[in-house]
Amino acid sequence: MAKRRSLQEDTVALKAKVKEGSAKSENPEGCPIIRSLRKRLKRTQRKVRMANQREAARTAKKAEAAK
């Protein structure tokens, strides 16, 4: 099995691909490849946000339990 990249690494790579593809393309809004990359980027950004929210809730719960 291949080693999975972290969400942050994935986000950085996708941002670079979207930026590069937008620069190369004449019509980046209509290009299906760039559109799919943007969708993947938004999906990974959502996953990162949710993971951060879960971590914040977990630490808040631990702090409250320690009181």
N, C-alpha and C positions, 0 to 999 in steps of 0.2 A: 504494500500500500504506500502511496505517496504521502509525504508529510503535508498537512494542511497549513495554509498561510493564516495568520491572524486577521481579524477583521480590519484592523488599522492598516496592515500591509496591503490587503486587498483594496481598500478604499484609495490609498495612495496610487496604486498601480492603475486603477480604473480612472482616476482623475487625470493621470498622465495620458492615458489612451484617448480619453474624450477630448482633451485639449489638443493633442496631436492630430486626431482625426478631424476636428473642427477646423484646424488651420489648413489642412490639406484639401478639404472638400470645398467645392464651389457653393453648395447649398447644404449646410450642415443640418438645417431643420428638416429637410426632406430625405436625408440619407437614412435608410433603415439600419445600417450597421451602427452608426453613431447613436441612433435612437435606442437601440437595444443596449448599447454600452451605458447610456444615461440611465436607463431603467435599472440595470444591474447596479450602477453606482448608487442610485436612490435606495435600492433595496438594502445594500450593505450599510449605507448611512443610517437607515432605520434600525437595522440590527445593532449597530454600535450604540445608538441612542437608547435603545431598550436595555442593552446590557449595562450601560452606565446608570440608568434609572434603577435597575434591579440591585446593582452594587450600592447605590446611595441608600436605598430602602433597607438593605441588609445591614449596613453599618449603623443606620439610625436605630434599627431594631436592637442591635447589639448594645449600643450606647444606652438605650432606655432600659434594657434588661440589667445592665451593670449598676444602675442607680439604686 
